[in-house]
Amino acid sequence: MIVEYIRYRIPEERSAEFEEAYRKASLSLAKAPQCVDYELSRCVDEPASYILRITWTSAKDHLEGFRRGELFPEFFAEIRPYVEAIEEMRHYERTAVRGAGGSVPTMYDWAGGSEAFERLTERFYELVKADELIGPLFAHMDPRHPHYVAMWLSEVFGGPARYTDERGGYPHMLRMHLGKAITEKQRRRWVSLLMDSADEVGLPDDPEFRAAFAGYIEWGTRLAFANSQPDAKPVQQAPVPHWGWGVAPPYMG
């Protein structure tokens, strides 16, 4: 991906019409398959200065795909009156230096830390062992298995990387599923019992947390289901996934 920055200088008396023009122009960006996202920001210290940020799938996709495509004429028609106000327009490559700040808690912290995930997996595997559908899959599980799964979930949701450091990370988790031939009914029961356990042990029940939590559980169990099939050819090396809030951040109000 490539990031385009365009810096404008717009007089105060034209600021409202400028923002409205980009609101209309953004409809073309929203339709463009070459556009990842966009944002128009106004400087607080110097209100005449605006920065437009557009993330493109590549510089070529922007310059050849979008600019030569059918959406560009309607986009440019809206912003044409402000082209002369451009002070800088460049493409930038992203670097590895990026991350989230501390203002938004991790899902691990929001849930209550490692103790919360230990409660969750202890109760979950109590239900699993008594279940007629998936209980047999865990009949001979290691007594420490609930603890190991709690370590995995903690790392996934932003906690310490203990599963990676102590258990071997993703490759080890993958080996636990290879050849198991999990059925869709078993996967669904696993999800259902885990959600029941989350209710029983008091994991946060706000919609934002539960939506993100359920999103990972669906994704993770579907991946495990696919990797467990006899003809599966899964990726052998990968990091432990890191799951965040997604669309809905934690509700603070």
C-alpha atoms as one frame of an Amber mdcrd trajectory, in Angstrom:
protein
   0.000   0.000   0.000   0.995   3.608  -0.521  -0.162   6.752   1.287  -0.803
   9.985  -0.587  -0.738  13.278   1.280  -2.070  16.490  -0.260  -1.638  19.749
   1.652  -4.015  22.589   0.869  -4.180  26.216   1.960  -7.809  27.335   1.936
  -8.965  30.798   3.061 -11.496  30.853   5.874 -14.273  32.127   3.637 -13.875
  29.086   1.343 -13.448  26.398   4.014 -17.099  25.322   4.137 -17.407  24.952
   0.375 -14.033  23.164   0.243 -15.109  20.565   2.811 -18.424  20.117   1.010
 -16.594  19.600  -2.281 -14.478  16.842  -0.738 -17.522  15.291   0.861 -18.982
  14.919  -2.619 -15.657  13.856  -4.153 -15.233  11.203  -1.478 -18.202   9.318
  -2.922 -15.939   8.437  -5.843 -13.145   7.365  -3.493 -15.569   5.124  -1.607
 -16.391   3.310  -4.854 -12.791   3.022  -6.075 -11.279  -0.484  -5.671  -7.830
   1.135  -5.631  -8.675   3.225  -2.521  -8.172   1.664   0.928  -9.287   4.642
   3.025  -9.192   8.440   3.140  -9.381  11.310   5.615  -9.469  15.104   5.360
  -8.030  16.922   8.395  -7.951  20.622   9.241  -5.126  22.209  11.212  -6.187
  23.514  14.624  -3.223  25.881  14.971  -3.473  27.195  11.401  -7.067  26.646
  10.190  -6.283  27.578   6.589  -4.128  24.424   6.312  -5.777  21.120   5.346
  -4.241  17.687   4.858  -5.922  15.052   2.715  -4.679  11.502   3.335  -5.581
   8.740   0.905  -4.287   5.186   1.211  -4.036   3.460  -2.168  -3.414  -0.208
  -2.875  -0.296   0.927  -4.811   1.052   4.025  -6.528   0.429   2.361  -9.893
  -3.169   1.609  -8.958  -3.627   5.257  -8.065  -1.901   6.838 -11.048  -3.000
   4.354 -13.695  -6.020   2.599 -12.251  -7.927   5.406 -10.560  -6.743   8.438
 -12.527  -7.388   6.718 -15.847 -10.604   5.100 -14.672 -14.249   6.055 -14.957
 -14.501   7.428 -11.403 -11.786  10.047 -11.714 -13.704  12.584 -13.853 -16.501
  12.946 -11.287 -13.950  13.086  -8.464 -11.880  15.755 -10.194 -14.926  17.797
 -11.160 -15.576  18.463  -7.458 -12.030  19.377  -6.454 -10.939  21.214  -9.622
 -11.583  24.702  -8.116  -9.034  23.968  -5.364  -6.137  22.534  -7.364  -4.292
  25.859  -7.294  -4.512  25.792  -3.475  -2.342  22.654  -3.285   0.985  23.274
  -1.550   2.274  19.709  -1.568   1.167  16.387  -3.104   3.311  13.281  -2.584
   3.203   9.503  -2.115   4.735   7.897   0.957   5.604   4.290   1.755   4.672
   2.971   5.159   7.410   1.787   7.499   7.325  -0.786  10.277   7.188   2.009
  12.859   3.505   2.113  13.764   1.150   0.889  16.453  -1.680   1.808  18.789
  -1.349   4.249  21.666  -2.345   3.729  25.242  -5.623   5.644  25.193  -7.556
   2.557  24.063  -7.260  -0.482  26.356  -6.500  -3.853  24.868  -9.278  -6.411
  24.871  -7.106  -8.365  27.307  -7.179  -5.507  29.810 -10.864  -4.788  29.193
 -11.729  -8.425  29.890  -9.869  -8.404  33.209  -6.455  -9.777  32.288  -5.131
 -13.315  32.588  -7.295 -14.124  35.603 -10.449 -13.526  33.543  -9.284 -15.837
  30.754  -8.289 -18.493  33.302 -11.841 -18.375  34.731 -13.239 -18.587  31.244
 -11.289 -21.639  30.124 -11.698 -23.498  33.427 -15.478 -23.220  33.200 -15.472
 -23.876  29.460 -13.614 -27.181  29.725 -15.884 -28.271  32.565 -18.768 -27.893
  30.129 -16.783 -29.503  27.310 -15.990 -32.655  29.284 -19.695 -33.131  30.052
 -20.809 -32.552  26.465 -21.756 -35.588  24.394 -20.726 -34.056  21.055 -17.274
 -32.585  21.728 -16.456 -34.187  25.063 -14.875 -37.243  23.407 -12.407 -34.990
  21.562 -10.998 -33.896  24.924 -11.296 -37.152  26.853  -7.535 -37.444  27.288
  -6.548 -33.799  27.404  -3.653 -32.563  29.508  -4.939 -31.291  32.889  -3.113
 -28.042  32.092  -4.938 -27.635  28.768  -7.397 -24.989  30.068  -4.444 -22.952
  31.306  -2.680 -23.194  27.942  -5.791 -22.054  26.090  -6.096 -19.136  28.513
  -2.503 -18.219  27.625  -3.372 -18.356  23.938  -6.471 -16.178  24.290  -4.608
 -13.715  26.492  -1.923 -13.267  23.850  -4.452 -13.012  21.026  -6.325 -10.226
  22.785  -3.273  -8.140  23.598  -1.789  -9.717  26.723   1.701 -11.107  27.357
   3.235 -13.276  24.626   3.474 -16.283  26.928   2.003 -18.779  24.477   4.645
 -17.813  21.952   7.479 -17.826  24.489   6.474 -20.922  26.469   4.417 -23.085
  24.117   5.816 -22.450  20.635   3.208 -20.031  19.340   1.102 -20.608  16.262
   2.939 -23.708  14.951   2.220 -25.505  18.212  -1.454 -24.553  18.175  -1.684
 -25.680  14.555  -0.308 -29.123  15.433  -3.075 -29.531  18.020  -5.665 -29.456
  15.214  -4.006 -31.331  12.361  -5.848 -34.501  11.391  -8.664 -34.075  13.931
 -11.355 -33.890  11.216 -13.520 -31.545  13.262 -17.116 -31.400  12.053 -19.156
 -28.229  11.620 -21.524 -29.362  14.387 -18.584 -29.784  16.740 -17.230 -26.367
  15.835 -20.601 -24.765  16.507 -20.943 -26.542  19.839 -17.452 -25.331  20.816
 -18.474 -21.750  20.057 -21.783 -22.108  21.908 -20.189 -23.516  25.047 -17.505
 -20.837  25.073 -20.100 -18.080  24.812 -22.095 -19.692  27.618 -18.934 -19.810
  29.707 -18.220 -16.132  29.019 -21.647 -15.305  30.447 -21.228 -17.559  33.447
 -17.809 -16.239  34.515 -18.736 -12.609  33.987 -16.674 -11.521  31.003 -17.676
  -7.985  29.961 -21.030  -8.083  28.215 -20.952  -4.692  26.511 -21.786  -4.989
  22.805 -18.391  -3.683  21.690 -16.374  -6.295  23.577 -18.676  -9.189  22.825
 -18.847  -8.360  19.116 -15.048  -8.297  18.819 -14.677 -11.375  21.051 -17.236
 -13.329  19.018 -15.531 -12.188  15.822 -12.275 -13.820  16.859 -13.974 -16.995
  18.120 -15.800 -17.395  14.798 -12.632 -16.713  12.802 -10.441 -18.935  14.977
 -12.783 -21.906  15.078 -13.413 -21.762  11.346  -9.663 -21.720  10.742  -9.202
 -24.655  13.141 -12.019 -26.521  11.385 -10.361 -26.012   7.982  -6.894 -26.933
   9.247  -8.184 -30.140  10.860  -9.497 -31.687   7.650  -7.601 -34.648   6.139
  -6.783 -32.791   2.913  -5.822 -29.517   4.612  -2.612 -27.747   3.607  -2.374
 -24.979   6.199   0.281 -22.314   6.505   2.910 -23.850   8.766   4.593 -20.718
  10.115   2.730 -17.623  11.285   2.595 -15.415  14.368  -0.115 -15.708  16.982
  -2.944 -13.483  15.679  -3.503 -10.199  17.483  -7.166  -9.286  17.735  -8.460
  -5.794  18.443 -11.699  -3.890  18.662 -12.349  -3.760  14.933 -15.118  -1.391
  13.878 -16.473  -0.632  17.340 -13.975   0.659  19.934 -14.647   0.134  23.650
 -17.641   2.113  24.847 -16.394   4.684  27.365 -19.525   6.813  27.784
